[in-house]
Each structure stands twice: as C-alpha cells, then as structure tokens.
C-alpha cells in the first residue's frame, strides 16, 4: 500500500481515538472551582454592522436578561449603512457608539474603554440571550481563576433549510465545549454570548484586530496567562444564521480562514492541555476535512462518471439512488451490512471506521436531547442527510487553504450587504 493510499486509513484510526477521547471526557466527573467573589456590575456590548433585521430583538433580550447588580448596555454601530443606529436609539436603556467600519474587535475594544462594568459580556447583534443567561455565565466567572465563560449556542432560524444543519453543528459544538471545559481545554467563547472579567480581559490587551476568529484568539491568550474558561449549560444564546448562498459562503470561508490564522499564531509545542490536545485536534479536524473531503468528492464524481456518464446517462432513477446513498446515512448502513455479510472485505480499518461513525451519531443525539430538550423531524432529517453538509464544509476548508500564505487578516467583517 502506497503512502497516498494509507492516508485515509491513518486518518480513520486517529478519528477513532479522537471520538473515544470525547467519551472519556463525557464520563469524567470533575468539580468546578469554588465561588470566590461576587461581581456587581456588567457592561453588555453589542457590536453591530448592518443588523437592522435583528438588532431590536437582540437589545430586547439583553434588556430582559436578569443580573444581580448594575447592567449597562452599549451598542456599537460599526459603519452600518442601514437603520441599525436608528433602531438602537429607540431604546432609552442603550448607549450608542457610532464608528467608521473599523471591524468587530476594534468596535468591542472602543466600547470596553468607556464601559463601567466589572464584567464585559459580548452579544452579537444577530443573537438573543435567555433571561437567565447573564446570571449563569456570571456565576462561572465568579469562580476561582475563571476569566471568561461561554454557554450553549442554538440557531434561532433553524427552520430555514441549511440552518437545520447549523443548529445541529452548534448543539454538538456546545457539548464539546462543555466536556473540554472539564480540563480547561475549551478555546472558544462564541460571539452570541461570551462573558469576561474586565480586568483580566484588559490584562491581555483586549480583542485582537488581526484575525477573523477573535473569540478563539482571546480565549487562548487568557488560558496562556494561566486563567480558566468556564461553561454554563444553563445559559442559552440563540443566533440567526445566514441562509442565502452568498451569506453562507461568506460566513463559512471567514470561519475557515480564521482558524487557519489561529494555527499560524498559536499552534506550538508546549505542555499545556490546549497545546497537546485542543489545538492539535482542531488542526486534525481541518486536515481531515481537506483530505477526506477531497477523497469523497473524487469518489462521488468518479462513480457518477464511470457508471452513468460513460454510458450516456445523465439522470435516471439509478442516478437518484446513487446520490441518495452517498448523501444520506443509508449509504453508511448499506456499506456496514456489506462488510458484516462478507460482501466487502472485513479489514481492521473497516471495523474502526464503522465503530467511529456509530459512536459519533450518539454524541449528536445526546447534544440535541441535552440542550434542545426535544427531538423532532428537523433533527432527524438533518442527521439523516449530514453528508452534504459535511461535504460543503470540507469544500470550503479546501478553497480557504491559500489563506495560510497571506501575511495578515484584518478583523473587518461584512454582513447583510
């Protein structure tokens, strides 16, 4: 077997080890640090660029959110060309800052510089937070040496076609962040809601204006300073995801390019848990997506060309069946049955691949039940047809690779344009 042929096998084995590590962390019971202090004031910063569609519901949710102390709300209109500022001004509880289009991080940093709270909460302008979200995340940062906290993220507009997969992804990621937090291995405080101790946040220089993944960058820098990152499974933030092709492509390429920049900045050999586990795992997930995505796309195109196009068949019931099996979980079960029945060679790699996949789906189901408290048709449909979504993300990871060779990223984002 050549090196090229063995790469998918190596990736399959590593993926199996990764999934097993998730289960180990899932069942580990670890006490959270003790509560050591109380914070009596919080500044909720809402960075917004062209958010006229969602900013009102975002502000309303923040106003409604309970906090045991003084709550300040600051909306930063980062060069919007729509009615974002006009809508924000309708709320007397809101302090509005208008800036040129300097970027999300610069907007947040400017708001922090004039904020009065002991704590800083960041809420994306297209998101809403639950009534108790600030209470529960604040409780996390009141623990010993905890400088920031994240929460459960859901997708508010999940009934939009592609957003059902985004919701599944966010629920799964929330589960991973929760189990990672047991080891202080979580490196993401997502935009829909992250809460920080202001003093510690300023101590690491605030949010970086270079790089699209400012939420990952700031978390890593806090961990490297010796702080812990908390997680509250009771705090909920819901975000509205893009659902039109242009918006989806723009968001996902920004995510992919952002994580490449994180690798360039922070990936290094060290003894910290994020250096021996989390960051290598993020790198593996990216490499896995690129390699396995390329192999899968090749296999789909090659199979369609060989069995149909070569015979002059462009579309038929058999073509439909071919793509249905590739793009649904049915294809995996058909392959598994063929292996067990002896129709496909029973190899160690085949067994490892089957077990890895079978172990992955329960994690998704557990995340749905844990955070959504329900399991409906949308969840079932999204799980059944995960393959097209995975292929889309893999394709975006592939086309984003040239970002590695660019010198700098500037944290200026485009939304709703």
Secondary structure, DSSP 8 states (H G I E B T S, - for coil): --HHHHHHHHHHHHHHHHHHHHHHHHH-------B-----EEEEEEEESS-TTTHHHHHHHHHHS--SSEEEEEEEEES-SSSHHHHHTT-TTEEEEEE-S--HHHHHHHHHHH---SEEEE--TTEEE-TTHHHHHHHHHTBTTEEEEEEEEEETTTTSTTHHHHHHHHHHHHHHHHHHGGGT------TT-EEEEHHHHHHTTSS-SBSS-HHHHHHHHHHHTT-EEEEEEEEEEEE----SHHHHHHHHHHHHHHHHHHHHHH----SSHIIIIIHHHHHHHHHHHHHHHHHHHHHHHHHHHHHTGGGT-SS-HHHHHHHHHHHSHHHHHHHHHHHHTTSS---HHHHHHHHHHHHHHHHHHHHHHHHTS---HHHHHHHHTHHHHHHHHHHHHHHTGGGGG-S--B-------
